Amino acid sequence: MNAKLTLSLEKDVIEQAKEFSRKQHKSLSKLVENYLQQITRSVPHEEHITPLVAELSGLIKPDRVKRRKDEYAAYLTEKYR
């Protein structure tokens, strides 16, 4: 069953949304409905990891990351003294 919903938005946001909906060949109401369905799903959306990211994951050990961050922070401190 459909029901009405009134929203208050900035005028430029509304115009951009209308243009986007025209380009998508969908009504603005349907786009908003789809968006609200997406963000309120009970199952969290799992992010897709690309093959390259999966391949690179774990190459740098956590202790080295911390050391690199510390070294970079020291470099920036020295640079902007």
PDB file of N, CA, C and O in Angstrom, chain B, residues numbered from 101:
ATOM      1  N   MET B 101       0.831  -1.174   0.000  1.00  0.00           N
ATOM      2  CA  MET B 101       0.000   0.000   0.000  1.00  0.00           C
ATOM      3  C   MET B 101       0.883   1.247   0.000  1.00  0.00           C
ATOM      4  O   MET B 101       1.797   1.364   0.817  1.00  0.00           O
ATOM      5  N   ASN B 102       0.619   2.148  -0.886  1.00  0.00           N
ATOM      6  CA  ASN B 102       1.380   3.399  -0.960  1.00  0.00           C
ATOM      7  C   ASN B 102       0.829   4.427   0.010  1.00  0.00           C
ATOM      8  O   ASN B 102      -0.369   4.453   0.294  1.00  0.00           O
ATOM      9  N   ALA B 103       1.714   5.274   0.513  1.00  0.00           N
ATOM     10  CA  ALA B 103       1.328   6.381   1.387  1.00  0.00           C
ATOM     11  C   ALA B 103       2.150   7.594   0.984  1.00  0.00           C
ATOM     12  O   ALA B 103       3.250   7.459   0.447  1.00  0.00           O
ATOM     13  N   LYS B 104       1.617   8.771   1.244  1.00  0.00           N
ATOM     14  CA  LYS B 104       2.324  10.002   0.913  1.00  0.00           C
ATOM     15  C   LYS B 104       3.308  10.370   2.002  1.00  0.00           C
ATOM     16  O   LYS B 104       3.090  10.088   3.180  1.00  0.00           O
ATOM     17  N   LEU B 105       4.412  11.015   1.584  1.00  0.00           N
ATOM     18  CA  LEU B 105       5.428  11.502   2.506  1.00  0.00           C
ATOM     19  C   LEU B 105       5.840  12.884   2.030  1.00  0.00           C
ATOM     20  O   LEU B 105       6.125  13.075   0.847  1.00  0.00           O
ATOM     21  N   THR B 106       5.874  13.830   2.924  1.00  0.00           N
ATOM     22  CA  THR B 106       6.290  15.190   2.581  1.00  0.00           C
ATOM     23  C   THR B 106       7.681  15.420   3.141  1.00  0.00           C
ATOM     24  O   THR B 106       7.928  15.193   4.325  1.00  0.00           O
ATOM     25  N   LEU B 107       8.598  15.877   2.279  1.00  0.00           N
ATOM     26  CA  LEU B 107       9.970  16.164   2.675  1.00  0.00           C
ATOM     27  C   LEU B 107      10.275  17.631   2.431  1.00  0.00           C
ATOM     28  O   LEU B 107       9.739  18.233   1.500  1.00  0.00           O
ATOM     29  N   SER B 108      11.125  18.203   3.254  1.00  0.00           N
ATOM     30  CA  SER B 108      11.608  19.568   3.046  1.00  0.00           C
ATOM     31  C   SER B 108      13.090  19.488   2.702  1.00  0.00           C
ATOM     32  O   SER B 108      13.905  19.045   3.511  1.00  0.00           O
ATOM     33  N   LEU B 109      13.426  19.923   1.493  1.00  0.00           N
ATOM     34  CA  LEU B 109      14.801  19.857   1.003  1.00  0.00           C
ATOM     35  C   LEU B 109      15.184  21.175   0.365  1.00  0.00           C
ATOM     36  O   LEU B 109      14.327  21.977  -0.007  1.00  0.00           O
ATOM     37  N   GLU B 110      16.479  21.387   0.244  1.00  0.00           N
ATOM     38  CA  GLU B 110      16.971  22.568  -0.465  1.00  0.00           C
ATOM     39  C   GLU B 110      16.506  22.507  -1.922  1.00  0.00           C
ATOM     40  O   GLU B 110      16.472  21.435  -2.526  1.00  0.00           O
ATOM     41  N   LYS B 111      16.154  23.655  -2.473  1.00  0.00           N
ATOM     42  CA  LYS B 111      15.608  23.710  -3.825  1.00  0.00           C
ATOM     43  C   LYS B 111      16.579  23.143  -4.859  1.00  0.00           C
ATOM     44  O   LYS B 111      16.158  22.426  -5.767  1.00  0.00           O
ATOM     45  N   ASP B 112      17.874  23.453  -4.733  1.00  0.00           N
ATOM     46  CA  ASP B 112      18.836  22.962  -5.712  1.00  0.00           C
ATOM     47  C   ASP B 112      18.987  21.440  -5.635  1.00  0.00           C
ATOM     48  O   ASP B 112      19.233  20.791  -6.652  1.00  0.00           O
ATOM     49  N   VAL B 113      18.842  20.872  -4.439  1.00  0.00           N
ATOM     50  CA  VAL B 113      18.907  19.424  -4.286  1.00  0.00           C
ATOM     51  C   VAL B 113      17.722  18.783  -5.002  1.00  0.00           C
ATOM     52  O   VAL B 113      17.869  17.760  -5.671  1.00  0.00           O
ATOM     53  N   ILE B 114      16.564  19.384  -4.856  1.00  0.00           N
ATOM     54  CA  ILE B 114      15.369  18.867  -5.526  1.00  0.00           C
ATOM     55  C   ILE B 114      15.542  18.900  -7.041  1.00  0.00           C
ATOM     56  O   ILE B 114      15.219  17.929  -7.726  1.00  0.00           O
ATOM     57  N   GLU B 115      16.045  20.004  -7.562  1.00  0.00           N
ATOM     58  CA  GLU B 115      16.236  20.129  -9.010  1.00  0.00           C
ATOM     59  C   GLU B 115      17.245  19.101  -9.518  1.00  0.00           C
ATOM     60  O   GLU B 115      17.030  18.486 -10.563  1.00  0.00           O
ATOM     61  N   GLN B 116      18.335  18.913  -8.791  1.00  0.00           N
ATOM     62  CA  GLN B 116      19.330  17.914  -9.198  1.00  0.00           C
ATOM     63  C   GLN B 116      18.744  16.510  -9.149  1.00  0.00           C
ATOM     64  O   GLN B 116      19.018  15.690 -10.025  1.00  0.00           O
ATOM     65  N   ALA B 117      17.941  16.232  -8.131  1.00  0.00           N
ATOM     66  CA  ALA B 117      17.318  14.917  -7.999  1.00  0.00           C
ATOM     67  C   ALA B 117      16.321  14.670  -9.126  1.00  0.00           C
ATOM     68  O   ALA B 117      16.239  13.560  -9.652  1.00  0.00           O
ATOM     69  N   LYS B 118      15.571  15.690  -9.493  1.00  0.00           N
ATOM     70  CA  LYS B 118      14.619  15.554 -10.600  1.00  0.00           C
ATOM     71  C   LYS B 118      15.353  15.276 -11.908  1.00  0.00           C
ATOM     72  O   LYS B 118      14.930  14.428 -12.693  1.00  0.00           O
ATOM     73  N   GLU B 119      16.431  15.977 -12.136  1.00  0.00           N
ATOM     74  CA  GLU B 119      17.234  15.759 -13.349  1.00  0.00           C
ATOM     75  C   GLU B 119      17.795  14.337 -13.359  1.00  0.00           C
ATOM     76  O   GLU B 119      17.757  13.653 -14.382  1.00  0.00           O
ATOM     77  N   PHE B 120      18.315  13.903 -12.216  1.00  0.00           N
ATOM     78  CA  PHE B 120      18.851  12.547 -12.113  1.00  0.00           C
ATOM     79  C   PHE B 120      17.764  11.510 -12.393  1.00  0.00           C
ATOM     80  O   PHE B 120      18.001  10.539 -13.112  1.00  0.00           O
ATOM     81  N   SER B 121      16.575  11.713 -11.825  1.00  0.00           N
ATOM     82  CA  SER B 121      15.490  10.747 -12.028  1.00  0.00           C
ATOM     83  C   SER B 121      15.061  10.695 -13.493  1.00  0.00           C
ATOM     84  O   SER B 121      14.725   9.627 -14.006  1.00  0.00           O
ATOM     85  N   ARG B 122      15.071  11.847 -14.165  1.00  0.00           N
ATOM     86  CA  ARG B 122      14.747  11.856 -15.601  1.00  0.00           C
ATOM     87  C   ARG B 122      15.767  11.041 -16.384  1.00  0.00           C
ATOM     88  O   ARG B 122      15.399  10.269 -17.269  1.00  0.00           O
ATOM     89  N   LYS B 123      17.048  11.211 -16.062  1.00  0.00           N
ATOM     90  CA  LYS B 123      18.102  10.469 -16.757  1.00  0.00           C
ATOM     91  C   LYS B 123      18.019   8.970 -16.484  1.00  0.00           C
ATOM     92  O   LYS B 123      18.393   8.162 -17.333  1.00  0.00           O
ATOM     93  N   GLN B 124      17.527   8.596 -15.298  1.00  0.00           N
ATOM     94  CA  GLN B 124      17.399   7.183 -14.930  1.00  0.00           C
ATOM     95  C   GLN B 124      16.084   6.579 -15.426  1.00  0.00           C
ATOM     96  O   GLN B 124      15.871   5.371 -15.322  1.00  0.00           O
ATOM     97  N   HIS B 125      15.209   7.424 -15.964  1.00  0.00           N
ATOM     98  CA  HIS B 125      13.882   6.997 -16.432  1.00  0.00           C
ATOM     99  C   HIS B 125      13.088   6.346 -15.302  1.00  0.00           C
ATOM    100  O   HIS B 125      12.401   5.345 -15.503  1.00  0.00           O
ATOM    101  N   LYS B 126      13.193   6.929 -14.124  1.00  0.00           N
ATOM    102  CA  LYS B 126      12.440   6.470 -12.957  1.00  0.00           C
ATOM    103  C   LYS B 126      11.870   7.691 -12.260  1.00  0.00           C
ATOM    104  O   LYS B 126      12.414   8.791 -12.349  1.00  0.00           O
ATOM    105  N   SER B 127      10.771   7.475 -11.567  1.00  0.00           N
ATOM    106  CA  SER B 127      10.195   8.598 -10.832  1.00  0.00           C
ATOM    107  C   SER B 127      11.065   8.907  -9.617  1.00  0.00           C
ATOM    108  O   SER B 127      11.763   8.041  -9.091  1.00  0.00           O
ATOM    109  N   LEU B 128      11.004  10.137  -9.198  1.00  0.00           N
ATOM    110  CA  LEU B 128      11.756  10.548  -8.017  1.00  0.00           C
ATOM    111  C   LEU B 128      11.264   9.777  -6.793  1.00  0.00           C
ATOM    112  O   LEU B 128      12.060   9.407  -5.930  1.00  0.00           O
ATOM    113  N   SER B 129       9.971   9.539  -6.719  1.00  0.00           N
ATOM    114  CA  SER B 129       9.412   8.763  -5.610  1.00  0.00           C
ATOM    115  C   SER B 129      10.004   7.353  -5.575  1.00  0.00           C
ATOM    116  O   SER B 129      10.341   6.847  -4.504  1.00  0.00           O
ATOM    117  N   LYS B 130      10.131   6.723  -6.737  1.00  0.00           N
ATOM    118  CA  LYS B 130      10.674   5.366  -6.792  1.00  0.00           C
ATOM    119  C   LYS B 130      12.150   5.367  -6.390  1.00  0.00           C
ATOM    120  O   LYS B 130      12.594   4.455  -5.692  1.00  0.00           O
ATOM    121  N   LEU B 131      12.911   6.365  -6.815  1.00  0.00           N
ATOM    122  CA  LEU B 131      14.319   6.454  -6.433  1.00  0.00           C
ATOM    123  C   LEU B 131      14.469   6.616  -4.919  1.00  0.00           C
ATOM    124  O   LEU B 131      15.318   5.970  -4.306  1.00  0.00           O
ATOM    125  N   VAL B 132      13.649   7.472  -4.322  1.00  0.00           N
ATOM    126  CA  VAL B 132      13.705   7.673  -2.874  1.00  0.00           C
ATOM    127  C   VAL B 132      13.302   6.390  -2.154  1.00  0.00           C
ATOM    128  O   VAL B 132      13.933   5.997  -1.173  1.00  0.00           O
ATOM    129  N   GLU B 133      12.248   5.741  -2.647  1.00  0.00           N
ATOM    130  CA  GLU B 133      11.802   4.483  -2.040  1.00  0.00           C
ATOM    131  C   GLU B 133      12.910   3.428  -2.097  1.00  0.00           C
ATOM    132  O   GLU B 133      13.176   2.753  -1.102  1.00  0.00           O
ATOM    133  N   ASN B 134      13.552   3.286  -3.250  1.00  0.00           N
ATOM    134  CA  ASN B 134      14.644   2.313  -3.391  1.00  0.00           C
ATOM    135  C   ASN B 134      15.803   2.636  -2.446  1.00  0.00           C
ATOM    136  O   ASN B 134      16.387   1.740  -1.836  1.00  0.00           O
ATOM    137  N   TYR B 135      16.125   3.915  -2.334  1.00  0.00           N
ATOM    138  CA  TYR B 135      17.213   4.320  -1.445  1.00  0.00           C
ATOM    139  C   TYR B 135      16.878   3.984   0.008  1.00  0.00           C
ATOM    140  O   TYR B 135      17.712   3.436   0.729  1.00  0.00           O
ATOM    141  N   LEU B 136      15.669   4.311   0.432  1.00  0.00           N
ATOM    142  CA  LEU B 136      15.273   4.038   1.807  1.00  0.00           C
ATOM    143  C   LEU B 136      15.237   2.537   2.092  1.00  0.00           C
ATOM    144  O   LEU B 136      15.569   2.104   3.195  1.00  0.00           O
ATOM    145  N   GLN B 137      14.836   1.749   1.105  1.00  0.00           N
ATOM    146  CA  GLN B 137      14.872   0.294   1.272  1.00  0.00           C
ATOM    147  C   GLN B 137      16.300  -0.193   1.455  1.00  0.00           C
ATOM    148  O   GLN B 137      16.578  -1.048   2.296  1.00  0.00           O
ATOM    149  N   GLN B 138      17.193   0.359   0.663  1.00  0.00           N
ATOM    150  CA  GLN B 138      18.602  -0.036   0.743  1.00  0.00           C
ATOM    151  C   GLN B 138      19.210   0.250   2.105  1.00  0.00           C
ATOM    152  O   GLN B 138      19.885  -0.610   2.671  1.00  0.00           O
ATOM    153  N   ILE B 139      18.985   1.430   2.636  1.00  0.00           N
ATOM    154  CA  ILE B 139      19.650   1.810   3.883  1.00  0.00           C
ATOM    155  C   ILE B 139      18.988   1.218   5.114  1.00  0.00           C
ATOM    156  O   ILE B 139      19.574   1.238   6.197  1.00  0.00           O
ATOM    157  N   THR B 140      17.774   0.689   4.969  1.00  0.00           N
ATOM    158  CA  THR B 140      17.085   0.137   6.133  1.00  0.00           C
ATOM    159  C   THR B 140      17.048  -1.385   6.134  1.00  0.00           C
ATOM    160  O   THR B 140      16.379  -1.983   6.977  1.00  0.00           O
ATOM    161  N   ARG B 141      17.746  -2.014   5.214  1.00  0.00           N
ATOM    162  CA  ARG B 141      17.795  -3.479   5.210  1.00  0.00           C
ATOM    163  C   ARG B 141      18.405  -3.971   6.512  1.00  0.00           C
ATOM    164  O   ARG B 141      19.328  -3.357   7.047  1.00  0.00           O
ATOM    165  N   SER B 142      17.885  -5.083   7.017  1.00  0.00           N
ATOM    166  CA  SER B 142      18.415  -5.620   8.272  1.00  0.00           C
ATOM    167  C   SER B 142      19.760  -6.305   8.064  1.00  0.00           C
ATOM    168  O   SER B 142      20.569  -6.365   8.990  1.00  0.00           O
ATOM    169  N   VAL B 143      20.013  -6.823   6.860  1.00  0.00           N
ATOM    170  CA  VAL B 143      21.288  -7.468   6.574  1.00  0.00           C
ATOM    171  C   VAL B 143      22.249  -6.400   6.065  1.00  0.00           C
ATOM    172  O   VAL B 143      21.971  -5.754   5.055  1.00  0.00           O
ATOM    173  N   PRO B 144      23.389  -6.203   6.756  1.00  0.00           N
ATOM    174  CA  PRO B 144      24.332  -5.181   6.292  1.00  0.00           C
ATOM    175  C   PRO B 144      24.888  -5.523   4.916  1.00  0.00           C
ATOM    176  O   PRO B 144      25.159  -6.684   4.607  1.00  0.00           O
ATOM    177  N   HIS B 145      25.049  -4.508   4.113  1.00  0.00           N
ATOM    178  CA  HIS B 145      25.590  -4.664   2.764  1.00  0.00           C
ATOM    179  C   HIS B 145      27.073  -4.998   2.851  1.00  0.00           C
ATOM    180  O   HIS B 145      27.842  -4.276   3.485  1.00  0.00           O
ATOM    181  N   GLU B 146      27.469  -6.089   2.215  1.00  0.00           N
ATOM    182  CA  GLU B 146      28.868  -6.490   2.234  1.00  0.00           C
ATOM    183  C   GLU B 146      29.606  -5.789   1.100  1.00  0.00           C
ATOM    184  O   GLU B 146      29.177  -5.834  -0.053  1.00  0.00           O
ATOM    185  N   GLU B 147      30.710  -5.146   1.436  1.00  0.00           N
ATOM    186  CA  GLU B 147      31.480  -4.442   0.420  1.00  0.00           C
ATOM    187  C   GLU B 147      32.206  -5.429  -0.477  1.00  0.00           C
ATOM    188  O   GLU B 147      32.720  -6.450  -0.021  1.00  0.00           O
ATOM    189  N   HIS B 148      32.237  -5.108  -1.746  1.00  0.00           N
ATOM    190  CA  HIS B 148      32.937  -5.948  -2.709  1.00  0.00           C
ATOM    191  C   HIS B 148      34.423  -5.578  -2.697  1.00  0.00           C
ATOM    192  O   HIS B 148      34.781  -4.405  -2.810  1.00  0.00           O
ATOM    193  N   ILE B 149      35.266  -6.576  -2.562  1.00  0.00           N
ATOM    194  CA  ILE B 149      36.712  -6.346  -2.574  1.00  0.00           C
ATOM    195  C   ILE B 149      37.232  -6.785  -3.937  1.00  0.00           C
ATOM    196  O   ILE B 149      37.022  -7.922  -4.359  1.00  0.00           O
ATOM    197  N   THR B 150      37.913  -5.869  -4.619  1.00  0.00           N
ATOM    198  CA  THR B 150      38.442  -6.192  -5.935  1.00  0.00           C
ATOM    199  C   THR B 150      39.581  -7.196  -5.813  1.00  0.00           C
ATOM    200  O   THR B 150      40.208  -7.287  -4.757  1.00  0.00           O
ATOM    201  N   PRO B 151      39.860  -7.952  -6.874  1.00  0.00           N
ATOM    202  CA  PRO B 151      40.946  -8.927  -6.831  1.00  0.00           C
ATOM    203  C   PRO B 151      42.295  -8.304  -6.473  1.00  0.00           C
ATOM    204  O   PRO B 151      43.085  -8.921  -5.759  1.00  0.00           O
ATOM    205  N   LEU B 152      42.567  -7.099  -6.954  1.00  0.00           N
ATOM    206  CA  LEU B 152      43.837  -6.442  -6.661  1.00  0.00           C
ATOM    207  C   LEU B 152      43.963  -6.153  -5.167  1.00  0.00           C
ATOM    208  O   LEU B 152      45.015  -6.398  -4.576  1.00  0.00           O
ATOM    209  N   VAL B 153      42.895  -5.631  -4.550  1.00  0.00           N
ATOM    210  CA  VAL B 153      42.925  -5.336  -3.123  1.00  0.00           C
ATOM    211  C   VAL B 153      43.094  -6.631  -2.333  1.00  0.00           C
ATOM    212  O   VAL B 153      43.858  -6.673  -1.369  1.00  0.00           O
ATOM    213  N   ALA B 154      42.393  -7.676  -2.729  1.00  0.00           N
ATOM    214  CA  ALA B 154      42.525  -8.967  -2.045  1.00  0.00           C
ATOM    215  C   ALA B 154      43.952  -9.484  -2.145  1.00  0.00           C
ATOM    216  O   ALA B 154      44.489 -10.029  -1.180  1.00  0.00           O
ATOM    217  N   GLU B 155      44.563  -9.316  -3.306  1.00  0.00           N
ATOM    218  CA  GLU B 155      45.940  -9.779  -3.515  1.00  0.00           C
ATOM    219  C   GLU B 155      46.922  -8.999  -2.643  1.00  0.00           C
ATOM    220  O   GLU B 155      47.881  -9.569  -2.122  1.00  0.00           O
ATOM    221  N   LEU B 156      46.684  -7.701  -2.483  1.00  0.00           N
ATOM    222  CA  LEU B 156      47.599  -6.859  -1.717  1.00  0.00           C
ATOM    223  C   LEU B 156      47.355  -6.933  -0.210  1.00  0.00           C
ATOM    224  O   LEU B 156      48.232  -6.563   0.570  1.00  0.00           O
ATOM    225  N   SER B 157      46.203  -7.396   0.203  1.00  0.00           N
ATOM    226  CA  SER B 157      45.868  -7.449   1.633  1.00  0.00           C
ATOM    227  C   SER B 157      46.849  -8.344   2.372  1.00  0.00           C
ATOM    228  O   SER B 157      47.162  -9.452   1.937  1.00  0.00           O
ATOM    229  N   GLY B 158      47.326  -7.834   3.503  1.00  0.00           N
ATOM    230  CA  GLY B 158      48.225  -8.611   4.344  1.00  0.00           C
ATOM    231  C   GLY B 158      49.685  -8.520   3.973  1.00  0.00           C
ATOM    232  O   GLY B 158      50.516  -9.131   4.644  1.00  0.00           O
ATOM    233  N   LEU B 159      50.036  -7.785   2.935  1.00  0.00           N
ATOM    234  CA  LEU B 159      51.434  -7.673   2.531  1.00  0.00           C
ATOM    235  C   LEU B 159      52.242  -6.837   3.511  1.00  0.00           C
ATOM    236  O   LEU B 159      53.430  -7.089   3.714  1.00  0.00           O
ATOM    237  N   ILE B 160      51.604  -5.846   4.116  1.00  0.00           N
ATOM    238  CA  ILE B 160      52.302  -4.988   5.069  1.00  0.00           C
ATOM    239  C   ILE B 160      51.840  -5.385   6.467  1.00  0.00           C
ATOM    240  O   ILE B 160      50.645  -5.354   6.764  1.00  0.00           O
ATOM    241  N   LYS B 161      52.765  -5.749   7.301  1.00  0.00           N
ATOM    242  CA  LYS B 161      52.446  -6.172   8.658  1.00  0.00           C
ATOM    243  C   LYS B 161      52.045  -4.949   9.493  1.00  0.00           C
ATOM    244  O   LYS B 161      52.591  -3.863   9.299  1.00  0.00           O
ATOM    245  N   PRO B 162      51.081  -5.123  10.432  1.00  0.00           N
ATOM    246  CA  PRO B 162      50.573  -3.989  11.224  1.00  0.00           C
ATOM    247  C   PRO B 162      51.658  -3.201  11.946  1.00  0.00           C
ATOM    248  O   PRO B 162      51.564  -1.976  12.033  1.00  0.00           O
ATOM    249  N   ASP B 163      52.693  -3.872  12.470  1.00  0.00           N
ATOM    250  CA  ASP B 163      53.740  -3.138  13.184  1.00  0.00           C
ATOM    251  C   ASP B 163      54.520  -2.231  12.239  1.00  0.00           C
ATOM    252  O   ASP B 163      54.982  -1.163  12.639  1.00  0.00           O
ATOM    253  N   ARG B 164      54.668  -2.657  10.982  1.00  0.00           N
ATOM    254  CA  ARG B 164      55.357  -1.801  10.001  1.00  0.00           C
ATOM    255  C   ARG B 164      54.502  -0.597   9.628  1.00  0.00           C
ATOM    256  O   ARG B 164      55.028   0.489   9.383  1.00  0.00           O
ATOM    257  N   VAL B 165      53.190  -0.785   9.584  1.00  0.00           N
ATOM    258  CA  VAL B 165      52.291   0.332   9.278  1.00  0.00           C
ATOM    259  C   VAL B 165      52.424   1.399  10.360  1.00  0.00           C
ATOM    260  O   VAL B 165      52.546   2.585  10.056  1.00  0.00           O
ATOM    261  N   LYS B 166      52.398   0.979  11.618  1.00  0.00           N
ATOM    262  CA  LYS B 166      52.542   1.921  12.740  1.00  0.00           C
ATOM    263  C   LYS B 166      53.867   2.656  12.653  1.00  0.00           C
ATOM    264  O   LYS B 166      53.919   3.872  12.834  1.00  0.00           O
ATOM    265  N   ARG B 167      54.944   1.920  12.375  1.00  0.00           N
ATOM    266  CA  ARG B 167      56.269   2.536  12.281  1.00  0.00           C
ATOM    267  C   ARG B 167      56.308   3.549  11.139  1.00  0.00           C
ATOM    268  O   ARG B 167      56.863   4.637  11.293  1.00  0.00           O
ATOM    269  N   ARG B 168      55.719   3.195   9.992  1.00  0.00           N
ATOM    270  CA  ARG B 168      55.691   4.119   8.843  1.00  0.00           C
ATOM    271  C   ARG B 168      54.906   5.384   9.181  1.00  0.00           C
ATOM    272  O   ARG B 168      55.309   6.490   8.821  1.00  0.00           O
ATOM    273  N   LYS B 169      53.780   5.210   9.877  1.00  0.00           N
ATOM    274  CA  LYS B 169      52.987   6.380  10.267  1.00  0.00           C
ATOM    275  C   LYS B 169      53.801   7.282  11.187  1.00  0.00           C
ATOM    276  O   LYS B 169      53.799   8.503  11.034  1.00  0.00           O
ATOM    277  N   ASP B 170      54.494   6.671  12.142  1.00  0.00           N
ATOM    278  CA  ASP B 170      55.324   7.445  13.064  1.00  0.00           C
ATOM    279  C   ASP B 170      56.445   8.169  12.325  1.00  0.00           C
ATOM    280  O   ASP B 170      56.733   9.332  12.604  1.00  0.00           O
ATOM    281  N   GLU B 171      57.078   7.467  11.374  1.00  0.00           N
ATOM    282  CA  GLU B 171      58.156   8.084  10.591  1.00  0.00           C
ATOM    283  C   GLU B 171      57.620   9.256   9.763  1.00  0.00           C
ATOM    284  O   GLU B 171      58.264  10.300   9.662  1.00  0.00           O
ATOM    285  N   TYR B 172      56.445   9.073   9.179  1.00  0.00           N
ATOM    286  CA  TYR B 172      55.867  10.129   8.357  1.00  0.00           C
ATOM    287  C   TYR B 172      55.470  11.326   9.224  1.00  0.00           C
ATOM    288  O   TYR B 172      55.658  12.475   8.822  1.00  0.00           O
ATOM    289  N   ALA B 173      54.925  11.062  10.400  1.00  0.00           N
ATOM    290  CA  ALA B 173      54.563  12.140  11.316  1.00  0.00           C
ATOM    291  C   ALA B 173      55.810  12.932  11.721  1.00  0.00           C
ATOM    292  O   ALA B 173      55.780  14.162  11.779  1.00  0.00           O
ATOM    293  N   ALA B 174      56.902  12.218  12.002  1.00  0.00           N
ATOM    294  CA  ALA B 174      58.157  12.891  12.359  1.00  0.00           C
ATOM    295  C   ALA B 174      58.666  13.723  11.188  1.00  0.00           C
ATOM    296  O   ALA B 174      59.141  14.843  11.379  1.00  0.00           O
ATOM    297  N   TYR B 175      58.570  13.182   9.983  1.00  0.00           N
ATOM    298  CA  TYR B 175      58.993  13.911   8.780  1.00  0.00           C
ATOM    299  C   TYR B 175      58.191  15.207   8.625  1.00  0.00           C
ATOM    300  O   TYR B 175      58.762  16.268   8.373  1.00  0.00           O
ATOM    301  N   LEU B 176      56.858  15.113   8.778  1.00  0.00           N
ATOM    302  CA  LEU B 176      56.018  16.306   8.624  1.00  0.00           C
ATOM    303  C   LEU B 176      56.301  17.328   9.718  1.00  0.00           C
ATOM    304  O   LEU B 176      56.310  18.531   9.458  1.00  0.00           O
ATOM    305  N   THR B 177      56.530  16.857  10.935  1.00  0.00           N
ATOM    306  CA  THR B 177      56.856  17.762  12.037  1.00  0.00           C
ATOM    307  C   THR B 177      58.130  18.535  11.721  1.00  0.00           C
ATOM    308  O   THR B 177      58.205  19.747  11.925  1.00  0.00           O
ATOM    309  N   GLU B 178      59.121  17.822  11.224  1.00  0.00           N
ATOM    310  CA  GLU B 178      60.404  18.448  10.892  1.00  0.00           C
ATOM    311  C   GLU B 178      60.238  19.401   9.699  1.00  0.00           C
ATOM    312  O   GLU B 178      60.798  20.498   9.692  1.00  0.00           O
ATOM    313  N   LYS B 179      59.475  18.981   8.707  1.00  0.00           N
ATOM    314  CA  LYS B 179      59.300  19.780   7.500  1.00  0.00           C
ATOM    315  C   LYS B 179      58.617  21.122   7.779  1.00  0.00           C
ATOM    316  O   LYS B 179      58.987  22.145   7.203  1.00  0.00           O
ATOM    317  N   TYR B 180      57.628  21.110   8.655  1.00  0.00           N
ATOM    318  CA  TYR B 180      56.843  22.323   8.893  1.00  0.00           C
ATOM    319  C   TYR B 180      57.213  23.042  10.179  1.00  0.00           C
ATOM    320  O   TYR B 180      56.396  23.774  10.737  1.00  0.00           O
ATOM    321  N   ARG B 181      58.421  22.842  10.651  1.00  0.00           N
ATOM    322  CA  ARG B 181      58.906  23.566  11.816  1.00  0.00           C
ATOM    323  C   ARG B 181      59.183  25.000  11.503  1.00  0.00           C
ATOM    324  O   ARG B 181      59.601  25.754  12.381  1.00  0.00           O
TER     325      ARG B 181
END
